[in-house]
Amino acid sequence: MVILGIETSCDETSAAVLAADGDLLSNVVLSQQDHAPYGGVVPELASRAHISTVGPVVEQALAAARLELDTIDAIAVTHGPGLVGS
């Protein structure tokens, strides 16, 4: 079983691919620097960035693992609570 994990609960957009034996095949993390001037994460900015970056981050993770989306057996995602106000 090959699992694609996607994480977007705060200001980082990330995707990882794990093999059945638990080996990490790829891990891509995109950190948002846009929040630094505000002294913390701005939920609306983070949410908008996730919308535009999650696709490319997943594509990069799949490419790094040398896999296609149709070879993924399961997808795991974060589910709440996430950022209030996004």
Gaussian input, Z-matrix of N, CA and C with variables (Angstrom, degrees):
# hf/3-21g

backbone

0 1
 N
 C     1     B1
 C     2     B2     1     A1
 N     3     B3     2     A2     1     D1
 C     4     B4     3     A3     2     D2
 C     5     B5     4     A4     3     D3
 N     6     B6     5     A5     4     D4
 C     7     B7     6     A6     5     D5
 C     8     B8     7     A7     6     D6
 N     9     B9     8     A8     7     D7
 C    10    B10     9     A9     8     D8
 C    11    B11    10    A10     9     D9
 N    12    B12    11    A11    10    D10
 C    13    B13    12    A12    11    D11
 C    14    B14    13    A13    12    D12
 N    15    B15    14    A14    13    D13
 C    16    B16    15    A15    14    D14
 C    17    B17    16    A16    15    D15
 N    18    B18    17    A17    16    D16
 C    19    B19    18    A18    17    D17
 C    20    B20    19    A19    18    D18
 N    21    B21    20    A20    19    D19
 C    22    B22    21    A21    20    D20
 C    23    B23    22    A22    21    D21
 N    24    B24    23    A23    22    D22
 C    25    B25    24    A24    23    D23
 C    26    B26    25    A25    24    D24
 N    27    B27    26    A26    25    D25
 C    28    B28    27    A27    26    D26
 C    29    B29    28    A28    27    D27
 N    30    B30    29    A29    28    D28
 C    31    B31    30    A30    29    D29
 C    32    B32    31    A31    30    D30
 N    33    B33    32    A32    31    D31
 C    34    B34    33    A33    32    D32
 C    35    B35    34    A34    33    D33
 N    36    B36    35    A35    34    D34
 C    37    B37    36    A36    35    D35
 C    38    B38    37    A37    36    D36
 N    39    B39    38    A38    37    D37
 C    40    B40    39    A39    38    D38
 C    41    B41    40    A40    39    D39
 N    42    B42    41    A41    40    D40
 C    43    B43    42    A42    41    D41
 C    44    B44    43    A43    42    D42
 N    45    B45    44    A44    43    D43
 C    46    B46    45    A45    44    D44
 C    47    B47    46    A46    45    D45
 N    48    B48    47    A47    46    D46
 C    49    B49    48    A48    47    D47
 C    50    B50    49    A49    48    D48
 N    51    B51    50    A50    49    D49
 C    52    B52    51    A51    50    D50
 C    53    B53    52    A52    51    D51
 N    54    B54    53    A53    52    D52
 C    55    B55    54    A54    53    D53
 C    56    B56    55    A55    54    D54
 N    57    B57    56    A56    55    D55
 C    58    B58    57    A57    56    D56
 C    59    B59    58    A58    57    D57
 N    60    B60    59    A59    58    D58
 C    61    B61    60    A60    59    D59
 C    62    B62    61    A61    60    D60
 N    63    B63    62    A62    61    D61
 C    64    B64    63    A63    62    D62
 C    65    B65    64    A64    63    D63
 N    66    B66    65    A65    64    D64
 C    67    B67    66    A66    65    D65
 C    68    B68    67    A67    66    D66
 N    69    B69    68    A68    67    D67
 C    70    B70    69    A69    68    D68
 C    71    B71    70    A70    69    D69
 N    72    B72    71    A71    70    D70
 C    73    B73    72    A72    71    D71
 C    74    B74    73    A73    72    D72
 N    75    B75    74    A74    73    D73
 C    76    B76    75    A75    74    D74
 C    77    B77    76    A76    75    D75
 N    78    B78    77    A77    76    D76
 C    79    B79    78    A78    77    D77
 C    80    B80    79    A79    78    D78
 N    81    B81    80    A80    79    D79
 C    82    B82    81    A81    80    D80
 C    83    B83    82    A82    81    D81
 N    84    B84    83    A83    82    D82
 C    85    B85    84    A84    83    D83
 C    86    B86    85    A85    84    D84
 N    87    B87    86    A86    85    D85
 C    88    B88    87    A87    86    D86
 C    89    B89    88    A88    87    D87
 N    90    B90    89    A89    88    D88
 C    91    B91    90    A90    89    D89
 C    92    B92    91    A91    90    D90
 N    93    B93    92    A92    91    D91
 C    94    B94    93    A93    92    D92
 C    95    B95    94    A94    93    D93
 N    96    B96    95    A95    94    D94
 C    97    B97    96    A96    95    D95
 C    98    B98    97    A97    96    D96
 N    99    B99    98    A98    97    D97
 C   100   B100    99    A99    98    D98
 C   101   B101   100   A100    99    D99
 N   102   B102   101   A101   100   D100
 C   103   B103   102   A102   101   D101
 C   104   B104   103   A103   102   D102
 N   105   B105   104   A104   103   D103
 C   106   B106   105   A105   104   D104
 C   107   B107   106   A106   105   D105
 N   108   B108   107   A107   106   D106
 C   109   B109   108   A108   107   D107
 C   110   B110   109   A109   108   D108
 N   111   B111   110   A110   109   D109
 C   112   B112   111   A111   110   D110
 C   113   B113   112   A112   111   D111
 N   114   B114   113   A113   112   D112
 C   115   B115   114   A114   113   D113
 C   116   B116   115   A115   114   D114
 N   117   B117   116   A116   115   D115
 C   118   B118   117   A117   116   D116
 C   119   B119   118   A118   117   D117
 N   120   B120   119   A119   118   D118
 C   121   B121   120   A120   119   D119
 C   122   B122   121   A121   120   D120
 N   123   B123   122   A122   121   D121
 C   124   B124   123   A123   122   D122
 C   125   B125   124   A124   123   D123
 N   126   B126   125   A125   124   D124
 C   127   B127   126   A126   125   D125
 C   128   B128   127   A127   126   D126
 N   129   B129   128   A128   127   D127
 C   130   B130   129   A129   128   D128
 C   131   B131   130   A130   129   D129
 N   132   B132   131   A131   130   D130
 C   133   B133   132   A132   131   D131
 C   134   B134   133   A133   132   D132
 N   135   B135   134   A134   133   D133
 C   136   B136   135   A135   134   D134
 C   137   B137   136   A136   135   D135
 N   138   B138   137   A137   136   D136
 C   139   B139   138   A138   137   D137
 C   140   B140   139   A139   138   D138
 N   141   B141   140   A140   139   D139
 C   142   B142   141   A141   140   D140
 C   143   B143   142   A142   141   D141
 N   144   B144   143   A143   142   D142
 C   145   B145   144   A144   143   D143
 C   146   B146   145   A145   144   D144
 N   147   B147   146   A146   145   D145
 C   148   B148   147   A147   146   D146
 C   149   B149   148   A148   147   D147
 N   150   B150   149   A149   148   D148
 C   151   B151   150   A150   149   D149
 C   152   B152   151   A151   150   D150
 N   153   B153   152   A152   151   D151
 C   154   B154   153   A153   152   D152
 C   155   B155   154   A154   153   D153
 N   156   B156   155   A155   154   D154
 C   157   B157   156   A156   155   D155
 C   158   B158   157   A157   156   D156
 N   159   B159   158   A158   157   D157
 C   160   B160   159   A159   158   D158
 C   161   B161   160   A160   159   D159
 N   162   B162   161   A161   160   D160
 C   163   B163   162   A162   161   D161
 C   164   B164   163   A163   162   D162
 N   165   B165   164   A164   163   D163
 C   166   B166   165   A165   164   D164
 C   167   B167   166   A166   165   D165
 N   168   B168   167   A167   166   D166
 C   169   B169   168   A168   167   D167
 C   170   B170   169   A169   168   D168
 N   171   B171   170   A170   169   D169
 C   172   B172   171   A171   170   D170
 C   173   B173   172   A172   171   D171
 N   174   B174   173   A173   172   D172
 C   175   B175   174   A174   173   D173
 C   176   B176   175   A175   174   D174
 N   177   B177   176   A176   175   D175
 C   178   B178   177   A177   176   D176
 C   179   B179   178   A178   177   D177
 N   180   B180   179   A179   178   D178
 C   181   B181   180   A180   179   D179
 C   182   B182   181   A181   180   D180
 N   183   B183   182   A182   181   D181
 C   184   B184   183   A183   182   D182
 C   185   B185   184   A184   183   D183
 N   186   B186   185   A185   184   D184
 C   187   B187   186   A186   185   D185
 C   188   B188   187   A187   186   D186
 N   189   B189   188   A188   187   D187
 C   190   B190   189   A189   188   D188
 C   191   B191   190   A190   189   D189
 N   192   B192   191   A191   190   D190
 C   193   B193   192   A192   191   D191
 C   194   B194   193   A193   192   D192
 N   195   B195   194   A194   193   D193
 C   196   B196   195   A195   194   D194
 C   197   B197   196   A196   195   D195
 N   198   B198   197   A197   196   D196
 C   199   B199   198   A198   197   D197
 C   200   B200   199   A199   198   D198
 N   201   B201   200   A200   199   D199
 C   202   B202   201   A201   200   D200
 C   203   B203   202   A202   201   D201
 N   204   B204   203   A203   202   D202
 C   205   B205   204   A204   203   D203
 C   206   B206   205   A205   204   D204
 N   207   B207   206   A206   205   D205
 C   208   B208   207   A207   206   D206
 C   209   B209   208   A208   207   D207
 N   210   B210   209   A209   208   D208
 C   211   B211   210   A210   209   D209
 C   212   B212   211   A211   210   D210
 N   213   B213   212   A212   211   D211
 C   214   B214   213   A213   212   D212
 C   215   B215   214   A214   213   D213
 N   216   B216   215   A215   214   D214
 C   217   B217   216   A216   215   D215
 C   218   B218   217   A217   216   D216
 N   219   B219   218   A218   217   D217
 C   220   B220   219   A219   218   D218
 C   221   B221   220   A220   219   D219
 N   222   B222   221   A221   220   D220
 C   223   B223   222   A222   221   D221
 C   224   B224   223   A223   222   D222
 N   225   B225   224   A224   223   D223
 C   226   B226   225   A225   224   D224
 C   227   B227   226   A226   225   D225
 N   228   B228   227   A227   226   D226
 C   229   B229   228   A228   227   D227
 C   230   B230   229   A229   228   D228
 N   231   B231   230   A230   229   D229
 C   232   B232   231   A231   230   D230
 C   233   B233   232   A232   231   D231
 N   234   B234   233   A233   232   D232
 C   235   B235   234   A234   233   D233
 C   236   B236   235   A235   234   D234
 N   237   B237   236   A236   235   D235
 C   238   B238   237   A237   236   D236
 C   239   B239   238   A238   237   D237
 N   240   B240   239   A239   238   D238
 C   241   B241   240   A240   239   D239
 C   242   B242   241   A241   240   D240
 N   243   B243   242   A242   241   D241
 C   244   B244   243   A243   242   D242
 C   245   B245   244   A244   243   D243
 N   246   B246   245   A245   244   D244
 C   247   B247   246   A246   245   D245
 C   248   B248   247   A247   246   D246
 N   249   B249   248   A248   247   D247
 C   250   B250   249   A249   248   D248
 C   251   B251   250   A250   249   D249
 N   252   B252   251   A251   250   D250
 C   253   B253   252   A252   251   D251
 C   254   B254   253   A253   252   D252
 N   255   B255   254   A254   253   D253
 C   256   B256   255   A255   254   D254
 C   257   B257   256   A256   255   D255

   B1=1.4472
   B2=1.5297
   B3=1.3106
   B4=1.4621
   B5=1.5272
   B6=1.3347
   B7=1.4610
   B8=1.5231
   B9=1.3246
   B10=1.4559
   B11=1.5230
   B12=1.3251
   B13=1.4541
   B14=1.5148
   B15=1.3288
   B16=1.4628
   B17=1.5255
   B18=1.3509
   B19=1.4592
   B20=1.5207
   B21=1.3402
   B22=1.4677
   B23=1.5269
   B24=1.3258
   B25=1.4645
   B26=1.5229
   B27=1.3207
   B28=1.4641
   B29=1.5208
   B30=1.3186
   B31=1.4599
   B32=1.5236
   B33=1.3077
   B34=1.4616
   B35=1.5211
   B36=1.3167
   B37=1.4589
   B38=1.5178
   B39=1.3316
   B40=1.4587
   B41=1.5179
   B42=1.3316
   B43=1.4618
   B44=1.5194
   B45=1.3113
   B46=1.4580
   B47=1.5171
   B48=1.3232
   B49=1.4602
   B50=1.5220
   B51=1.3384
   B52=1.4561
   B53=1.5178
   B54=1.3246
   B55=1.4590
   B56=1.5246
   B57=1.3167
   B58=1.4626
   B59=1.5257
   B60=1.3304
   B61=1.4645
   B62=1.5300
   B63=1.3363
   B64=1.4520
   B65=1.5122
   B66=1.3300
   B67=1.4630
   B68=1.5199
   B69=1.3118
   B70=1.4563
   B71=1.5223
   B72=1.3292
   B73=1.4567
   B74=1.5195
   B75=1.3249
   B76=1.4632
   B77=1.5170
   B78=1.3249
   B79=1.4607
   B80=1.5221
   B81=1.3211
   B82=1.4586
   B83=1.5257
   B84=1.3240
   B85=1.4603
   B86=1.5244
   B87=1.3144
   B88=1.4600
   B89=1.5246
   B90=1.3161
   B91=1.4630
   B92=1.5212
   B93=1.3118
   B94=1.4636
   B95=1.5260
   B96=1.3175
   B97=1.4622
   B98=1.5312
   B99=1.3241
   B100=1.4659
   B101=1.5237
   B102=1.3220
   B103=1.4584
   B104=1.5276
   B105=1.3086
   B106=1.4670
   B107=1.5300
   B108=1.3249
   B109=1.4720
   B110=1.5317
   B111=1.3363
   B112=1.4623
   B113=1.5290
   B114=1.3246
   B115=1.4537
   B116=1.5136
   B117=1.3001
   B118=1.4596
   B119=1.5121
   B120=1.3063
   B121=1.4621
   B122=1.5275
   B123=1.3185
   B124=1.4651
   B125=1.5312
   B126=1.3424
   B127=1.4632
   B128=1.5272
   B129=1.3089
   B130=1.4663
   B131=1.5251
   B132=1.3236
   B133=1.4725
   B134=1.5251
   B135=1.3323
   B136=1.4606
   B137=1.5207
   B138=1.3224
   B139=1.4610
   B140=1.5242
   B141=1.3223
   B142=1.4674
   B143=1.5235
   B144=1.3215
   B145=1.4629
   B146=1.5267
   B147=1.3415
   B148=1.4689
   B149=1.5294
   B150=1.3228
   B151=1.4668
   B152=1.5179
   B153=1.3198
   B154=1.4657
   B155=1.5240
   B156=1.3311
   B157=1.4689
   B158=1.5221
   B159=1.3244
   B160=1.4683
   B161=1.5288
   B162=1.3189
   B163=1.4685
   B164=1.5169
   B165=1.3364
   B166=1.4617
   B167=1.5324
   B168=1.3298
   B169=1.4623
   B170=1.5270
   B171=1.3282
   B172=1.4679
   B173=1.5311
   B174=1.3264
   B175=1.4683
   B176=1.5199
   B177=1.3286
   B178=1.4640
   B179=1.5232
   B180=1.3334
   B181=1.4629
   B182=1.5225
   B183=1.3277
   B184=1.4652
   B185=1.5257
   B186=1.3227
   B187=1.4677
   B188=1.5267
   B189=1.3304
   B190=1.4618
   B191=1.5261
   B192=1.3331
   B193=1.4685
   B194=1.5261
   B195=1.3325
   B196=1.4707
   B197=1.5267
   B198=1.3305
   B199=1.4596
   B200=1.5211
   B201=1.3227
   B202=1.4620
   B203=1.5271
   B204=1.3184
   B205=1.4609
   B206=1.5277
   B207=1.3260
   B208=1.4689
   B209=1.5286
   B210=1.3357
   B211=1.4668
   B212=1.5292
   B213=1.3316
   B214=1.4634
   B215=1.5261
   B216=1.3370
   B217=1.4636
   B218=1.5267
   B219=1.3276
   B220=1.4635
   B221=1.5246
   B222=1.3308
   B223=1.4559
   B224=1.5227
   B225=1.3308
   B226=1.4635
   B227=1.5233
   B228=1.3232
   B229=1.4646
   B230=1.5251
   B231=1.3263
   B232=1.4610
   B233=1.5248
   B234=1.3221
   B235=1.4630
   B236=1.5193
   B237=1.3280
   B238=1.4443
   B239=1.5119
   B240=1.2907
   B241=1.4401
   B242=1.5187
   B243=1.3344
   B244=1.4576
   B245=1.5170
   B246=1.3161
   B247=1.4572
   B248=1.5249
   B249=1.3011
   B250=1.4608
   B251=1.5240
   B252=1.3078
   B253=1.4540
   B254=1.5024
   B255=1.3161
   B256=1.4658
   B257=1.4683
   A1=108.40
   A2=116.26
   A3=122.70
   A4=107.66
   A5=115.75
   A6=121.10
   A7=110.29
   A8=115.49
   A9=122.81
   A10=107.28
   A11=116.96
   A12=121.67
   A13=109.95
   A14=116.61
   A15=122.10
   A16=108.27
   A17=116.16
   A18=121.34
   A19=109.60
   A20=116.21
   A21=121.58
   A22=111.41
   A23=118.00
   A24=119.61
   A25=114.53
   A26=118.19
   A27=119.40
   A28=108.66
   A29=118.74
   A30=119.57
   A31=113.91
   A32=118.62
   A33=120.61
   A34=109.76
   A35=114.69
   A36=121.15
   A37=105.55
   A38=117.53
   A39=118.84
   A40=111.31
   A41=113.33
   A42=121.06
   A43=107.90
   A44=115.41
   A45=121.24
   A46=108.96
   A47=115.52
   A48=121.37
   A49=107.50
   A50=115.52
   A51=121.70
   A52=110.57
   A53=115.78
   A54=121.92
   A55=109.65
   A56=115.88
   A57=121.84
   A58=112.10
   A59=116.88
   A60=120.27
   A61=112.98
   A62=116.61
   A63=121.15
   A64=114.94
   A65=117.16
   A66=120.23
   A67=110.56
   A68=115.98
   A69=121.89
   A70=108.28
   A71=116.37
   A72=121.31
   A73=111.72
   A74=117.31
   A75=121.46
   A76=109.60
   A77=114.91
   A78=121.66
   A79=107.42
   A80=116.95
   A81=122.05
   A82=107.97
   A83=116.26
   A84=121.86
   A85=108.69
   A86=115.89
   A87=121.92
   A88=107.57
   A89=116.39
   A90=121.43
   A91=109.83
   A92=115.44
   A93=121.09
   A94=109.70
   A95=116.35
   A96=121.48
   A97=111.93
   A98=117.52
   A99=122.02
   A100=113.78
   A101=117.28
   A102=120.82
   A103=113.36
   A104=118.10
   A105=122.27
   A106=113.42
   A107=119.42
   A108=118.70
   A109=113.90
   A110=117.39
   A111=121.88
   A112=112.72
   A113=116.94
   A114=120.67
   A115=114.17
   A116=118.03
   A117=122.70
   A118=110.03
   A119=115.26
   A120=121.29
   A121=110.37
   A122=116.13
   A123=122.72
   A124=106.57
   A125=118.00
   A126=120.87
   A127=114.82
   A128=118.49
   A129=120.67
   A130=111.33
   A131=117.34
   A132=120.44
   A133=110.92
   A134=116.42
   A135=120.62
   A136=110.98
   A137=116.57
   A138=121.29
   A139=111.59
   A140=116.50
   A141=120.07
   A142=111.35
   A143=116.17
   A144=119.34
   A145=110.99
   A146=117.22
   A147=119.82
   A148=110.95
   A149=116.46
   A150=120.65
   A151=110.82
   A152=116.80
   A153=119.54
   A154=113.85
   A155=118.16
   A156=119.23
   A157=115.58
   A158=119.08
   A159=119.19
   A160=111.80
   A161=117.93
   A162=120.21
   A163=112.68
   A164=118.16
   A165=119.63
   A166=113.93
   A167=117.94
   A168=120.45
   A169=110.22
   A170=117.51
   A171=121.14
   A172=110.06
   A173=117.11
   A174=120.48
   A175=111.27
   A176=117.61
   A177=121.31
   A178=111.25
   A179=116.82
   A180=120.57
   A181=110.90
   A182=116.70
   A183=120.17
   A184=110.73
   A185=117.23
   A186=120.76
   A187=111.00
   A188=116.98
   A189=120.58
   A190=111.50
   A191=116.35
   A192=121.42
   A193=111.82
   A194=116.09
   A195=122.93
   A196=111.44
   A197=114.22
   A198=120.95
   A199=109.80
   A200=115.26
   A201=122.86
   A202=107.79
   A203=116.58
   A204=120.50
   A205=112.22
   A206=117.62
   A207=119.55
   A208=113.52
   A209=118.26
   A210=120.93
   A211=111.91
   A212=116.44
   A213=121.37
   A214=108.86
   A215=115.97
   A216=120.92
   A217=113.05
   A218=116.49
   A219=120.05
   A220=109.06
   A221=115.19
   A222=121.62
   A223=107.77
   A224=115.78
   A225=121.83
   A226=108.11
   A227=116.35
   A228=120.98
   A229=110.20
   A230=115.46
   A231=119.05
   A232=108.29
   A233=114.93
   A234=119.91
   A235=108.23
   A236=115.84
   A237=122.18
   A238=114.43
   A239=118.47
   A240=124.24
   A241=113.70
   A242=118.85
   A243=119.70
   A244=111.85
   A245=115.47
   A246=121.48
   A247=110.93
   A248=116.99
   A249=121.69
   A250=108.60
   A251=116.23
   A252=120.49
   A253=115.10
   A254=117.06
   A255=118.08
   A256=108.32
   D1=132.85
   D2=176.90
   D3=-113.40
   D4=129.34
   D5=-175.36
   D6=-116.56
   D7=134.28
   D8=172.08
   D9=-102.64
   D10=121.66
   D11=177.60
   D12=-107.11
   D13=136.07
   D14=-179.79
   D15=-127.22
   D16=131.09
   D17=-177.65
   D18=-127.87
   D19=124.00
   D20=-179.80
   D21=-144.04
   D22=30.37
   D23=-172.55
   D24=-78.78
   D25=-15.23
   D26=178.14
   D27=-135.24
   D28=-122.86
   D29=-174.82
   D30=-102.79
   D31=-0.85
   D32=176.48
   D33=-104.45
   D34=139.39
   D35=173.73
   D36=-106.30
   D37=122.50
   D38=-178.05
   D39=-141.53
   D40=154.93
   D41=176.48
   D42=-144.71
   D43=141.88
   D44=179.11
   D45=-139.03
   D46=151.55
   D47=176.95
   D48=-120.96
   D49=127.58
   D50=179.40
   D51=-118.32
   D52=139.42
   D53=176.58
   D54=-82.70
   D55=168.12
   D56=-178.17
   D57=-58.34
   D58=-33.82
   D59=-178.78
   D60=-83.88
   D61=4.92
   D62=178.52
   D63=91.54
   D64=-2.52
   D65=177.77
   D66=-65.77
   D67=134.84
   D68=176.46
   D69=-81.02
   D70=114.13
   D71=-178.67
   D72=-87.33
   D73=-30.19
   D74=176.29
   D75=-163.19
   D76=157.24
   D77=177.50
   D78=-153.42
   D79=114.36
   D80=-178.80
   D81=-119.40
   D82=126.55
   D83=-179.83
   D84=-127.08
   D85=125.63
   D86=175.58
   D87=-111.61
   D88=113.46
   D89=179.24
   D90=-94.13
   D91=139.46
   D92=179.58
   D93=-93.28
   D94=124.33
   D95=178.49
   D96=-95.63
   D97=-7.20
   D98=-175.08
   D99=-62.81
   D100=-17.21
   D101=-174.22
   D102=-86.98
   D103=-15.88
   D104=-174.97
   D105=-53.16
   D106=-44.41
   D107=-179.08
   D108=-63.55
   D109=-19.11
   D110=-176.59
   D111=-94.53
   D112=-6.01
   D113=179.32
   D114=76.74
   D115=10.86
   D116=178.99
   D117=173.71
   D118=177.14
   D119=-176.63
   D120=-73.97
   D121=132.06
   D122=174.64
   D123=-101.25
   D124=110.19
   D125=-173.57
   D126=-52.16
   D127=-43.10
   D128=-178.05
   D129=-64.20
   D130=-41.11
   D131=177.06
   D132=-64.73
   D133=-42.54
   D134=179.89
   D135=-62.63
   D136=-44.80
   D137=-179.45
   D138=-61.02
   D139=-45.16
   D140=179.59
   D141=-63.80
   D142=-39.24
   D143=179.41
   D144=-66.00
   D145=-39.86
   D146=178.09
   D147=-59.36
   D148=-41.95
   D149=-178.84
   D150=-58.70
   D151=-41.46
   D152=-176.22
   D153=-86.06
   D154=-17.06
   D155=-174.55
   D156=-111.07
   D157=-17.21
   D158=-174.46
   D159=-63.16
   D160=-39.56
   D161=178.28
   D162=-60.95
   D163=-54.08
   D164=178.18
   D165=-61.19
   D166=-35.49
   D167=178.86
   D168=-65.67
   D169=-43.33
   D170=177.07
   D171=-62.86
   D172=-43.61
   D173=178.31
   D174=-60.02
   D175=-41.23
   D176=178.46
   D177=-64.81
   D178=-40.92
   D179=179.56
   D180=-64.52
   D181=-42.66
   D182=177.89
   D183=-64.84
   D184=-43.08
   D185=179.75
   D186=-63.42
   D187=-41.96
   D188=179.46
   D189=-64.10
   D190=-32.01
   D191=177.87
   D192=-84.70
   D193=-5.89
   D194=-177.43
   D195=58.83
   D196=45.83
   D197=179.83
   D198=-130.61
   D199=160.57
   D200=173.72
   D201=-106.25
   D202=158.25
   D203=-178.63
   D204=-57.56
   D205=-34.76
   D206=-178.22
   D207=-72.24
   D208=-4.18
   D209=175.96
   D210=-95.82
   D211=-1.96
   D212=-179.95
   D213=-82.39
   D214=131.52
   D215=-178.89
   D216=-90.27
   D217=-29.49
   D218=-178.08
   D219=-151.65
   D220=153.39
   D221=177.07
   D222=-124.13
   D223=128.96
   D224=178.10
   D225=-114.08
   D226=133.73
   D227=-179.21
   D228=-133.31
   D229=157.04
   D230=172.60
   D231=-71.19
   D232=147.14
   D233=-179.38
   D234=-139.82
   D235=97.48
   D236=176.37
   D237=65.33
   D238=161.06
   D239=-6.28
   D240=-75.93
   D241=-23.98
   D242=179.17
   D243=69.45
   D244=-162.29
   D245=-177.41
   D246=-91.79
   D247=129.31
   D248=176.42
   D249=-69.07
   D250=135.35
   D251=176.73
   D252=90.31
   D253=2.06
   D254=179.48
   D255=-96.19

